[in-house]
């Protein structure tokens, strides 16, 4: 039976308008004048961990977490076992997606076999089934290999989504090479280890015409390089994460929930990322949702594995930290979290909506997450924009806990 959700604010054609009735299948959540219906959120960088690492997350739990955060489409990264470097390996993941996914999941195929950076994957065979190609978790170290990958991705009409990291500049680092690392005796990761490969790849993208996307941008220099490349006509987009926009290395604690790759950078880097989000240089926000077991995140900054979760708190923390502070409009936040990623990666997000009560306040409690991962630097934050529900293909999937 069709029911109506009335007296809500509805996002349409890039603007918020008042709409008397919004129809969907299923039970209507309770509403108030502060409830907004927006296009379903789209995250082009998540780790669902299945197949291969189901003790960290599964497609079932990861997509349930996504729905609980207002997401209706996610792109899953290829650092799995088996790595999706052939159609046969990719099909293992596709079969589980068809069986267990609560929302749309578009996987990435790997750029190279096994993500080893030595030979190209079977990109032609995988192209009809993937969002694009990435060796996320590992940077492609060889310029020659990246050039060949871009040429092939261009011929296939697919986006190449790059994890930019120069291994020769890491020197065992695990947090940003900044003031906190110096004060506390930690090994630091230089900003150049990120922006150096970006500079290389932007030159290659200009030569090949490849649709090039930069994963999890974290430094001011990276933003500036991408801004200049866009002005010169390079087909480049980029993403950053909520933690890079709202935190910096001065917020670090001796706790694994503050460890991710790339690391939290300097206050100046954070401010440059916000500026890039404002002027459109930074096209979209992606969580890089990367769950690990509690034990793997219990070893402090030095010993914990890199990666934090974010699907269930991304919109509230960004609304509270950017929109309520006047740094970004609500319309722009919706553009960066839904419309732009769907447009870049050709994702059909029709009849998919997220419902938030912008006045409702809640505290972020990882123990209530649907995700198997619990490590987030936003634990305990008091935020607005409580999730009320997610509508996927016209059906209400998830009621928020404050509904």
C-alpha distance (Angstrom), angle and dihedral (degrees) to the residues before:
residue distance angle dihedral
X1 . . .
X2 3.80 . .
X3 3.78 114.8 .
X4 3.79 130.0 -175.1
X5 3.76 130.9 -123.7
X6 3.80 103.0 -153.2
X7 3.79 137.1 -171.5
X8 3.77 96.5 27.6
X9 3.76 133.4 131.7
X10 3.78 110.6 -111.6
X11 3.80 128.1 -158.9
X12 3.80 111.8 -135.8
X13 3.80 133.1 164.3
X14 3.78 92.4 -10.0
X15 3.81 96.2 -49.9
X16 3.78 138.1 85.2
X17 3.79 113.8 -115.3
X18 3.79 133.5 173.5
X19 3.77 112.5 -108.1
X20 3.80 124.5 -173.9
X21 3.78 97.2 -152.2
X22 3.78 134.2 22.9
X23 3.80 114.2 -177.3
X24 3.76 128.9 -150.6
X25 3.79 139.1 148.1
X26 3.77 117.0 -95.1
X27 3.76 138.3 29.5
X28 3.79 116.5 -26.0
X29 3.82 116.4 -124.5
X30 3.78 120.3 -129.5
X31 3.79 111.2 -90.5
X32 3.77 142.6 -164.3
X33 3.79 136.6 -174.2
X34 3.80 89.3 -87.2
X35 3.81 94.3 59.3
X36 3.80 114.4 110.5
X37 3.78 127.1 -167.1
X38 3.80 111.3 -152.7
X39 3.80 133.5 169.9
X40 3.77 111.9 -75.9
X41 3.79 112.0 -86.6
X42 3.81 118.2 -106.5
X43 3.80 123.0 -152.1
X44 3.80 115.8 -168.8
X45 3.81 94.9 -173.0
X46 3.80 120.1 53.8
X47 3.79 134.9 133.5
X48 3.79 112.2 -138.9
X49 3.82 91.5 173.5
X50 3.80 95.7 -145.9
X51 2.99 127.1 147.7
X52 3.78 103.6 37.7
X53 3.78 106.3 11.2
X54 3.80 106.0 47.7
X55 3.80 92.2 145.5
X56 3.83 86.3 73.2
X57 3.82 100.0 42.0
X58 3.79 140.4 -30.5
X59 3.77 132.3 -145.7
X60 3.80 87.5 -108.7
X61 3.83 95.8 52.6
X62 3.80 94.5 36.9
X63 3.79 94.6 52.8
X64 3.82 90.4 44.0
X65 3.82 86.7 55.0
X66 3.80 90.0 48.4
X67 3.81 92.1 51.5
X68 3.80 89.4 48.3
X69 3.81 88.2 56.9
X70 3.79 97.2 47.7
X71 3.81 97.4 -97.9
X72 3.80 120.5 141.3
X73 3.81 99.0 173.8
X74 3.79 132.9 31.5
X75 3.79 135.0 175.9
X76 3.80 113.9 -137.8
X77 3.78 121.0 -143.7
X78 3.82 122.3 -124.9
X79 3.82 104.3 -126.4
X80 3.80 90.8 113.6
X81 3.80 138.7 116.2
X82 2.92 109.4 -79.1
X83 3.78 95.2 28.2
X84 3.83 108.0 -134.0
X85 3.79 94.6 -116.2
X86 3.83 96.4 129.4
X87 3.78 131.5 34.3
X88 3.81 89.7 -108.9
X89 3.80 91.8 56.3
X90 3.79 92.3 42.1
X91 3.81 90.7 52.3
X92 3.81 90.5 63.3
X93 3.80 88.0 64.4
X94 3.81 95.0 38.9
X95 3.80 91.1 56.0
X96 3.81 92.2 54.2
X97 3.80 91.1 45.7
X98 3.79 90.6 54.3
X99 3.79 90.8 48.7
X100 3.81 103.1 41.2
X101 3.80 114.2 15.8
X102 3.81 116.6 116.2
X103 3.81 92.5 -165.0
X104 3.80 137.8 18.9
X105 3.81 113.5 -58.4
X106 3.79 119.7 -171.1
X107 3.80 111.8 -174.1
X108 3.77 127.2 -148.9
X109 3.76 119.3 -129.4
X110 3.77 116.7 -138.9
X111 3.79 121.9 -101.4
X112 3.79 94.0 -139.1
X113 3.79 135.7 28.0
X114 3.79 108.8 -82.9
X115 3.80 87.8 -10.1
X116 3.80 85.9 -84.4
X117 3.82 93.5 131.1
X118 3.80 94.1 -129.2
X119 3.82 107.5 100.0
X120 3.78 132.0 13.6
X121 3.78 120.1 -100.6
X122 3.81 121.6 -119.6
X123 3.78 90.8 -85.2
X124 3.81 94.6 162.4
X125 3.81 93.5 59.0
X126 3.81 93.6 46.1
X127 3.80 98.7 42.0
X128 3.84 98.1 93.0
X129 3.81 91.5 54.0
X130 3.81 105.4 42.1
X131 3.80 139.2 73.7
X132 3.79 89.9 -133.9
X133 3.78 140.5 -62.2
X134 3.80 130.6 -68.1
X135 3.78 141.3 156.4
X136 3.79 89.6 -153.4
X137 3.77 113.8 -178.0
X138 3.78 89.9 34.2
X139 3.76 130.0 57.8
X140 3.80 118.0 -133.0
X141 3.80 98.2 -113.5
X142 3.81 98.9 -169.4
X143 3.80 117.8 79.6
X144 3.80 89.5 -158.0
X145 3.80 91.7 53.6
X146 3.80 92.2 48.6
X147 3.81 90.9 49.1
X148 3.81 91.4 53.5
X149 3.81 91.0 45.8
X150 3.80 91.8 51.9
X151 3.80 92.4 49.1
X152 3.79 91.1 51.9
X153 3.81 94.5 43.6
X154 3.81 88.7 50.7
X155 3.81 91.8 52.3
X156 3.82 90.1 49.6
X157 3.80 94.3 47.4
X158 3.80 92.5 -122.3
X159 3.79 132.9 135.2
X160 3.79 117.8 -112.8
X161 3.82 107.8 -144.2
X162 3.80 110.9 -161.5
X163 3.77 132.5 -153.9
X164 3.81 98.4 -154.3
X165 3.78 112.9 -152.2
X166 3.80 129.5 135.8
X167 3.80 106.0 -147.6
X168 3.81 92.2 -160.9
X169 3.82 89.8 66.4
X170 3.81 99.0 48.0
X171 3.84 99.3 82.2
X172 3.79 92.3 -174.2
X173 3.80 93.6 -55.7
X174 3.79 122.4 156.7
X175 3.82 106.1 173.4
X176 3.79 131.8 35.7
X177 3.79 116.2 -65.8
X178 3.79 92.0 -119.9
X179 3.76 142.9 107.7
X180 3.80 96.7 -59.2
X181 3.81 92.9 52.1
X182 3.79 91.2 48.9
X183 3.81 93.3 49.1
X184 3.78 95.8 47.0
X185 3.80 101.9 36.8
X186 3.81 97.6 -112.2
X187 3.80 125.4 149.0
X188 3.78 110.4 -108.3
X189 3.80 135.6 -141.3
X190 3.79 113.1 -139.4
X191 3.78 122.8 -129.4
X192 3.81 89.3 -127.8
X193 3.80 90.8 65.6
X194 3.82 84.9 71.0
X195 3.78 105.8 32.9
X196 3.81 94.7 42.8
X197 3.83 94.0 65.4
X198 3.81 90.1 41.3
X199 3.81 90.1 56.7
X200 3.81 90.2 49.3
X201 3.80 93.4 47.9
X202 3.80 94.3 46.8
X203 3.80 88.8 58.2
X204 3.80 89.8 50.0
X205 3.80 92.3 46.9
X206 3.80 89.6 52.2
X207 3.81 90.2 52.8
X208 3.81 97.0 45.1
X209 3.81 103.3 32.9
X210 3.79 88.9 -131.0
X211 3.80 118.5 163.5
X212 3.80 96.5 -113.0
X213 3.80 125.9 -168.2
X214 3.80 125.5 -173.8
X215 3.79 117.2 -144.2
X216 3.83 124.8 -138.1
X217 3.82 100.2 -12.3
X218 3.81 109.9 -157.6
X219 3.82 110.4 165.8
X220 3.80 136.1 74.1
X221 3.80 91.5 -130.1
X222 3.81 90.5 54.7
X223 3.80 90.7 53.5
X224 3.79 91.7 49.2
X225 3.82 93.0 49.3
X226 3.79 91.7 50.6
X227 3.80 92.0 45.9
X228 3.80 91.3 54.1
X229 3.81 92.4 44.8
X230 3.80 91.2 53.1
X231 3.79 89.9 51.9
X232 3.80 89.6 53.4
X233 3.80 92.3 52.1
X234 3.81 102.6 -102.2
X235 3.83 112.6 154.9
X236 3.80 95.0 -122.1
X237 3.78 135.1 141.3
X238 3.77 130.2 172.8
X239 3.77 143.5 -166.3
X240 3.77 136.1 -149.6
X241 3.79 131.6 -169.3
X242 3.82 132.1 -113.9
X243 3.81 90.9 -113.5
X244 3.81 92.9 56.5
X245 3.82 90.8 51.2
X246 3.80 96.8 47.3
X247 3.81 105.6 28.9
X248 3.80 139.4 44.8
X249 3.79 137.4 -173.5
X250 3.80 90.5 -83.6
X251 3.82 86.8 67.9
X252 3.80 93.1 56.9
X253 3.77 120.7 126.3
X254 3.79 128.7 -170.4
X255 3.79 89.6 -99.0
X256 3.80 132.6 108.2
X257 3.80 91.9 -127.2
X258 3.81 87.5 75.2
X259 3.81 94.6 54.6
X260 3.79 120.2 97.5
X261 3.80 138.9 135.5
X262 2.96 117.6 -82.1
X263 3.79 91.5 31.1
X264 3.78 129.6 -129.5
X265 3.80 104.3 -79.5
X266 3.80 135.1 -155.1
X267 3.81 125.6 -57.1
X268 3.80 87.6 -107.0
X269 3.80 91.0 55.6
X270 3.81 91.2 48.6
X271 3.79 91.4 51.4
X272 3.82 91.4 48.8
X273 3.80 89.8 52.9
X274 3.80 91.2 52.1
X275 3.80 89.6 49.3
X276 3.81 89.4 49.6
X277 3.78 90.0 51.5
X278 3.79 89.9 50.6
X279 3.81 96.5 50.3
X280 3.80 95.8 39.6
X281 3.79 98.4 -109.3
X282 3.79 87.3 116.8
X283 3.79 100.4 55.3
X284 3.77 101.9 -170.2
X285 3.78 148.2 2.6
X286 3.81 119.1 -120.2
X287 3.79 123.2 178.9
X288 3.83 99.6 -142.9
X289 3.82 83.0 -143.8
X290 3.81 101.1 -158.4
X291 3.81 114.7 170.7
X292 3.79 123.4 -165.1
X293 3.78 132.2 176.5
X294 3.80 119.5 -85.6
X295 3.80 90.2 -110.0
X296 3.80 92.8 52.1
X297 3.82 90.1 53.9
X298 3.83 95.8 43.2
X299 3.81 98.2 79.6
X300 3.80 100.6 84.5
X301 3.78 126.5 -119.6
X302 3.78 95.4 -48.8
X303 3.79 99.9 46.3
X304 3.80 108.3 27.4
X305 3.77 121.5 99.3
X306 3.80 116.1 -105.7
X307 3.78 118.0 -102.1
X308 3.80 142.3 77.9
X309 3.80 134.0 -157.1
X310 3.79 123.3 -116.5
X311 3.80 116.6 154.2
X312 3.80 96.0 102.5
X313 3.79 98.4 46.8
X314 3.83 106.4 29.9
X315 3.79 99.5 98.2
X316 3.84 96.4 43.6
X317 3.82 94.5 47.9
X318 3.81 92.6 46.7
X319 3.79 93.3 44.9
X320 3.80 90.3 49.9
X321 3.80 96.4 40.5
X322 3.80 100.4 39.9
X323 3.79 111.6 17.3
X324 3.79 99.4 40.1
X325 3.80 90.2 45.6
X326 3.81 91.8 53.1
X327 3.80 95.8 -115.6
X328 3.82 94.6 116.6
X329 3.78 135.2 14.7
X330 3.79 120.9 -119.2
X331 3.81 88.7 -117.7
X332 3.80 90.5 55.1
X333 3.80 91.9 48.2
X334 3.81 90.2 53.3
X335 3.81 89.3 48.5
X336 3.82 91.9 52.6
X337 3.82 95.6 43.2
X338 3.80 101.1 39.5
X339 3.79 121.5 4.1
X340 3.81 101.1 42.4
X341 3.83 97.3 47.8
X342 3.81 91.8 45.6
X343 3.80 90.6 49.5
X344 3.81 95.7 47.8
X345 3.79 96.0 47.9
X346 3.81 97.3 36.1
X347 3.80 94.6 -116.8
X348 3.80 118.6 170.2
X349 3.80 104.0 -136.1
X350 3.81 99.1 164.3
X351 3.81 119.5 146.3
X352 3.80 89.3 13.5
X353 3.80 121.2 122.9
X354 3.78 142.3 166.1
X355 3.79 121.1 -144.6
X356 3.80 120.8 -153.2
X357 3.79 133.6 174.0
X358 3.79 101.1 -140.1
X359 3.80 94.2 -165.0
X360 3.80 96.9 48.9
X361 3.78 114.1 102.7
X362 3.78 125.9 -151.3
X363 3.78 140.4 161.7
X364 3.78 118.6 -118.6
X365 3.79 106.7 -114.0
X366 3.82 113.8 179.0
X367 3.80 90.9 -163.9
X368 3.80 87.5 71.1
X369 3.80 94.3 52.2
X370 3.79 120.8 120.4
X371 3.80 87.6 -143.6
X372 3.78 118.8 91.3
X373 3.80 86.5 -132.6
X374 3.79 119.6 85.5
X375 3.81 104.5 175.6
X376 3.81 111.2 111.5
X377 3.79 129.4 142.8
X378 3.81 87.5 -141.7
X379 3.81 95.2 66.6
X380 3.81 109.8 136.1
X381 3.80 95.5 15.2
X382 3.79 115.8 143.0
X383 3.80 108.4 -133.4
X384 3.79 142.8 168.4
X385 3.82 127.9 -135.4
X386 3.78 101.1 68.8
X387 3.78 115.4 -160.8
X388 3.81 113.0 -109.3
X389 3.79 102.0 174.4
X390 3.78 148.7 -36.9
X391 3.79 123.9 -127.1
X392 3.80 114.5 -155.2
X393 3.81 118.8 -173.9
X394 3.79 88.9 -19.9
X395 3.80 96.9 -49.0
X396 3.80 126.2 108.4
X397 3.81 105.6 -122.3
X398 3.75 106.9 172.3
X399 3.75 135.6 21.6
X400 3.77 115.8 -152.4
X401 3.75 116.8 -120.3
X402 3.80 92.4 -114.0
X403 3.81 95.2 52.4
